[in-house]
């Protein structure tokens, strides 16, 4: 298994050699893992690139990517892309050079991928995770970005720690499907955006509790500098954009559902008028709505993940129908109970109640998680 460690650097001469040595020592304990390091340096004037170039290749294979200083996000996008296309990594593990995240924790993250998870995030916000040495300014920045913006505004709830760089990500079927070329994050908003993009692939997330410390050596990059205001504004814009994208998709999904409801109601009413039993009539009407919902969701609601091709469309429609059996059973059961208790005329309110309160949330989860999860934009 090939693991690509991505280390963005700017003026990290006091840390980078120690970090590479640490990764080398850890890699000796796991001979089945091929560990490769990708250092993305923003033209550090302190000699960081020279230290990386001179690192012994018989210890750890290291790639140095140099670029102008644009921000953490741009560096990570370059590193992720290189890990996927050039290194052909199985797992990507981004980290910082300053030992705030302990590299000795990376095997814990990789093991979670081996267990079947797709994204394993080093977390300060689950039981066992904690922070050491933060001042009020660091804590305030983190609380605003991680809780107010990422959790409340953006609505990214796959994990509790959104702002950290340290994580393990499966490449095949997950990271390789993220449109890195379309991501324009220059600063630390990349950390939130990448989690959101990974969630759109249907990735299975988990968090691993870790201790986060202050950096060993060198100057912290967090503070009032020329990039600070830009990064804050970018994070706010990214959070709002994520919320709007999710809300827009749900609005489309809801409208498609309303159209499906109209179709189902008309079909059910006609069949009931023809003396078909209400539960059976509603089930047939539900199947007509399922056909409508599948086509409209595929070509409109989830058009960025569109299913194309006759064979693939047929296969996915069968899966869609199978996933929708639960919705049909829910409706049929509620209509049977409603008409049994209140009489035949109760078929419509019973069907409506089941659709609004049970079928809509159930179906939206199924659509996002299973039907359109394997088709990327």
GILINSUL-V234510 format. One record per residue. RES is the residue in one small letter. SS is DSSP state (@ for helix, = for strand, . for the rest). Layout:
res=RES ss=SS
res=RES ss=SS
This chain:
res=x ss=.
res=x ss==
res=x ss==
res=x ss==
res=x ss==
res=x ss==
res=x ss==
res=x ss==
res=x ss==
res=x ss=.
res=x ss=.
res=x ss=.
res=x ss=.
res=x ss=.
res=x ss=.
res=x ss=@
res=x ss=@
res=x ss=@
res=x ss=@
res=x ss=@
res=x ss=@
res=x ss=@
res=x ss=@
res=x ss=@
res=x ss=@
res=x ss=@
res=x ss=@
res=x ss=@
res=x ss=.
res=x ss=.
res=x ss=.
res=x ss=.
res=x ss=.
res=x ss==
res=x ss==
res=x ss==
res=x ss==
res=x ss==
res=x ss==
res=x ss==
res=x ss==
res=x ss=.
res=x ss=.
res=x ss=.
res=x ss=.
res=x ss=.
res=x ss=.
res=x ss=@
res=x ss=@
res=x ss=@
res=x ss=@
res=x ss=@
res=x ss=@
res=x ss=.
res=x ss=.
res=x ss=.
res=x ss=.
res=x ss=.
res=x ss=.
res=x ss=.
res=x ss==
res=x ss==
res=x ss==
res=x ss==
res=x ss==
res=x ss==
res=x ss=.
res=x ss=.
res=x ss=.
res=x ss=.
res=x ss=.
res=x ss=@
res=x ss=@
res=x ss=@
res=x ss=@
res=x ss=@
res=x ss=@
res=x ss=@
res=x ss=@
res=x ss=@
res=x ss=@
res=x ss=@
res=x ss=@
res=x ss=@
res=x ss=@
res=x ss=.
res=x ss=.
res=x ss=.
res=x ss=.
res=x ss=.
res=x ss==
res=x ss==
res=x ss==
res=x ss==
res=x ss==
res=x ss==
res=x ss=.
res=x ss=.
res=x ss=.
res=x ss=.
res=x ss==
res=x ss=.
res=x ss=@
res=x ss=@
res=x ss=@
res=x ss=@
res=x ss=@
res=x ss=@
res=x ss=@
res=x ss=@
res=x ss=@
res=x ss=@
res=x ss=@
res=x ss=@
res=x ss=.
res=x ss=.
res=x ss=.
res=x ss=.
res=x ss==
res=x ss==
res=x ss==
res=x ss==
res=x ss==
res=x ss=.
res=x ss=.
res=x ss=.
res=x ss=.
res=x ss=.
res=x ss=.
res=x ss==
res=x ss==
res=x ss=.
res=x ss=.
res=x ss=.
res=x ss=.
res=x ss=@
res=x ss=@
res=x ss=@
res=x ss=@
res=x ss=@
res=x ss=@
res=x ss=@
res=x ss=@
res=x ss=@
res=x ss=@
res=x ss=@
res=x ss=@
res=x ss=@
res=x ss=@
res=x ss=@
res=x ss=@
res=x ss=@
res=x ss=@
res=x ss=.
res=x ss=.
res=x ss=.
res=x ss=.
res=x ss=.
res=x ss=.
res=x ss=.
res=x ss=.
res=x ss=.
res=x ss=.
res=x ss=.
res=x ss=.
res=x ss=.
res=x ss==
res=x ss==
res=x ss==
res=x ss==
res=x ss=.
res=x ss=.
res=x ss=.
res=x ss=.
res=x ss=@
res=x ss=@
res=x ss=@
res=x ss=.
res=x ss=.
res=x ss=@
res=x ss=@
res=x ss=@
res=x ss=.
res=x ss=.
res=x ss=.
res=x ss=.
res=x ss=.
res=x ss=.
res=x ss=@
res=x ss=@
res=x ss=@
res=x ss=@
res=x ss=@
res=x ss=@
res=x ss=@
res=x ss=@
res=x ss=@
res=x ss=@
res=x ss=@
res=x ss=@
res=x ss=.
res=x ss=.
res=x ss=.
res=x ss=.
res=x ss==
res=x ss==
res=x ss==
res=x ss==
res=x ss==
res=x ss=.
res=x ss==
res=x ss==
res=x ss=.
res=x ss=.
res=x ss=.
res=x ss=.
res=x ss=.
res=x ss=.
res=x ss=.
res=x ss=.
res=x ss=.
res=x ss=.
res=x ss=.
res=x ss=.
res=x ss=.
res=x ss=.
res=x ss=.
res=x ss=@
res=x ss=@
res=x ss=@
res=x ss=@
res=x ss=@
res=x ss=@
res=x ss=@
res=x ss=@
res=x ss=@
res=x ss=@
res=x ss=@
res=x ss=@
res=x ss=@
res=x ss=@
res=x ss=@
res=x ss=@
res=x ss=@
res=x ss=@
res=x ss=@
res=x ss=@
res=x ss=@
res=x ss=@
res=x ss=@
res=x ss=@
res=x ss=@
res=x ss=@
res=x ss=@
res=x ss=@
res=x ss=@
res=x ss=@
res=x ss=@
res=x ss=@
res=x ss=@
res=x ss=@
res=x ss=@
res=x ss=@
res=x ss=@
res=x ss=@
res=x ss=@
res=x ss=@
res=x ss=@
res=x ss=@
res=x ss=@
res=x ss=@
res=x ss=@
res=x ss=@
res=x ss=.
res=x ss=.
res=x ss=.
res=x ss=.
res=x ss=@
res=x ss=@
res=x ss=@
res=x ss=@
res=x ss=@
res=x ss=@
res=x ss=@
res=x ss=@
res=x ss=@
res=x ss=@
res=x ss=@
res=x ss=@
res=x ss=@
res=x ss=@
res=x ss=@
res=x ss=@
res=x ss=@
res=x ss=@
res=x ss=@
res=x ss=@
res=x ss=@
res=x ss=@
res=x ss=@
res=x ss=@
res=x ss=.
res=x ss=@
res=x ss=@
res=x ss=@
res=x ss=.
res=x ss=.
res=x ss=.
res=x ss=.
res=x ss=@
res=x ss=@
res=x ss=@
res=x ss=@
res=x ss=@
res=x ss=@
res=x ss=@
res=x ss=@
res=x ss=@
res=x ss=@
res=x ss=@
res=x ss=@
res=x ss=@
res=x ss=@
res=x ss=@
res=x ss=@
res=x ss=@
res=x ss=@
res=x ss=@
res=x ss=@
res=x ss=@
res=x ss=@
res=x ss=@
res=x ss=@
res=x ss=@
res=x ss=@
res=x ss=@
res=x ss=@
res=x ss=@
res=x ss=@
res=x ss=@
res=x ss=@
res=x ss=@
res=x ss=.
res=x ss=@
res=x ss=@
res=x ss=@
res=x ss=@
res=x ss=@
res=x ss=@
res=x ss=@
res=x ss=@
res=x ss=@
res=x ss=@
res=x ss=@
res=x ss=@
res=x ss=@
res=x ss=@
res=x ss=@
res=x ss=@
res=x ss=@
res=x ss=@
res=x ss=@
res=x ss=@
res=x ss=@
res=x ss=@
res=x ss=@
res=x ss=@
res=x ss=@
res=x ss=@
res=x ss=@
res=x ss=@
res=x ss=.
res=x ss=.
res=x ss=.
res=x ss=.
res=x ss=.
res=x ss=.
